[in-house]
Amino acid sequence: MADGPGRLIAGRYRLLERIGRGGMGTVWHAEDEVLGRQVALKKLHVPPHLKEAEQATLFERTRREARSAARITHPNVVVVHDVVDDAGLPCIVMEHVPAPALDEVLKKDGPLAPAEAVRIGIGVIAALRAAHAAGVLHRDVKPGNVLLGPDGRVVLTDFGIAVVADTSTLTRTGELVGSVDFCAPERLRGADPAPASDLWALGATLYQAVQGRPPFRRATPLETAYAIAVDPLEHPAAAGPLAPLISELLAREPAARPSAAEAERRLRQLAEAGSGFVAETRRDVPADPAPLREAPPVYGAGATAGRGGRRRRRTGVWAAVLALTVPALVGAYLMLPDDSADSGKAGGKEPSASATPRPGPAPVPEGYHLVREEQYEVAFPVPDGWTRKDLEEEGEGVAYIDPTGMIGLRVVALDYASSDPLQHFKDNAAKSVQEGKLPGYRELRMQSTTYRGMPAAIWEFTWQGRTREWRARDLGFGRAGEKEYAIYLSTPSTEWERYEPVFNHAVDGVRLGPDAGGARPAR
């Protein structure tokens, strides 16, 4: 019998109107005729690829988890009233919350202010803490499962049905289906979900709340999975002081993420800041100025060292990846570079130039202004008060230096891009160490990635200067045969966290090409 308004489920739940439909089920507004209350009834769909025995196992797990979720009593968790069957399919009867979901609000009104995202994050993390304390994992935290009530109530819904999300992600042939935007990296590797997986999904939800898009969204689910596996996170420039917490929640390794209790503590601290909750700006520069001559040299993707002897870039990787089944993709993921110190040292794969382009440049943040380097056909944001230094004679482009002379943001543009950015970084590192230019060198990260659809590599490292340790990050990118760019930040290691946003804003906001306008011409 087809579902429709007026139909009675389990002898007591009268369907009134359909209020939602997705890959895992259909949600109805219904009336409980026994207790005379309004409810939401979610009837699960049958995953088409499962055998009868597998369906039976899945449905039993769903019933068991829904009953577990019913034990959670918390104002930020939707109440699960009942679990019933209809023609053999589980139906979960929940509290009816007449409120839009976060994804609907974002579609209608656009990204949220950081303060509103913090308020929503407090509600969601409180719900997750209550669930995890009861031994229940959500597995499907995303904007579509966060309801925003008119009274300010934040409700996390769809507890008890996320087991279907785990199963319906893969077909029998291993093809990836549905959205993976909020699927933690360890789940892509095939690991069992854990509380840290829910926290990664919370980070992705907050990222979309302030940026208007998921952090690793690409054109296809497989490309998205690949990006989650290997690409560095694009800094959430619109998140203001919420940005560091979002970035930590989205750490690739579960152990690197803050606990739920720590995340809630930090969210509440941000909320208590009240009117002081403003967009991220350049902080005060350190005292004890040092001359510019103490600042370290650049050995980035734009430097001339190591131009010879590059290995030929591997091509067609994406074509091969797209032909893989998901189990094979997961196996390949285990060999891909991550953010650890050993990244890129053991056969990491990299996407080709056909990878999906990323979104365009971000707006210039408060406390910054856009400068245009006409000879390099590039424009990028720099903090107010920083001064320009031409490094063209050194083959290292242009630098913008903070008032102390200690912090340097450098941008390089050459006519012809490397065919292998990662190998170029490796060559530069080896040459610089051999020549004694990086004493005490320690590699933090070196890996292939993509940047706005272009082949790229990122290199982060420290070394010992005459009086202090320095830290640098270098992003090199460009299509072979076209221009090559590098964005490089160096600071004393003790000042890295303070000035890292300068690099992130430059990467987010760079404009490329002859039409990189709207900038203040450099002098």
C-alpha angles and dihedrals in degrees: 000000000000119000117247144138111305096026115133118225121202090349095288115050113083114199112230107172139340110252102174145006131190143154093285103042152324123267121213132190102230142169124236100223093192097056098022096233136128116251141172114237120198116196113196124229123230110250100235096219097058124101119230094260091048090050090052091051092047094049092048091051089049092052091047094049093045089054089050090051089051088066092064112099112186134127092235094052121078109241116246107213104177148349116219138164128239117188088337095309120116116243121195116208113207142173111283109237109185095209137110121256120245092250090057091051091050092050092050103038106018128233121349129242112258092248091057091047089053091052091051091044091055090055094048095045090049089053092049093049090053092048095046090048087057092049094252124132120201099207094185109061107159139132091269090062096049113089120200112207122206089240091060094262115148113206128188109209140183096057110161098029100069091093084076089055089057092052100038094054091081132047121212090264091053096253114154115239135178128013122327095176092113099036113116118235094247090057089054086055089057097254120145114263117259137177089275089060090059089050092053088052089050089054090051090048093052090046091056091044093061102026099039095233138062114269098247103025114154134167097275136024091249093052089048091051090050091050092050087052101049116004122097114241115264106235112257094235094178093055096079111190090354090068098086093054092047090051092050093048088053094053110139095230116061093221090060094059122093117253120256090254092051092046091051092048092053094045090053090049089055091048091051090055086077112171089009089070099107138148118289112270137171110288125223113292118244121266119237098068117213128201120264090242089073091060111104126251123252123248097174137137091286096054118107096233119107097018093136128071098025117163117244111263117252110244136191094038092134092050089055093044093051089054093053125098114236095258088056090046090052090051090051090048091061089066096046121107121260135185095280125112091257094055117136094012099101115052102294116185122227134200122248128243089272092075114126114277115248124233119285127266120308122240117272107266125232112277093031136087132201118248125194122214100197096187089057096038091231137118127189141165120263129180117268112261097030117127131223125243121186112225096174093118089056092050089242104110119226133329133204112207129200119238092265093056089232103099121062132188110191131187124193129189124184129181097242127042125222115257089222115030094182094052089047090056090048091051092048092049093050093046094047093049092046091051092048095245094126107042113189090014115188121181115220099174138354118168146138119254140146129255119199088337095310126117108261145164133205125212126187124177148145132225138175119260126192095277107008146016117266131206129200141180123200128189115192122186144156142118117269110264092020132078121310121215134190129190113197134179125187127183139154105279090243090060098044099104091047095054103030089097088066089064092043093051091048092051093045095045107036116128117204134201137031092301094058089128137153091071135119107253111248118243 
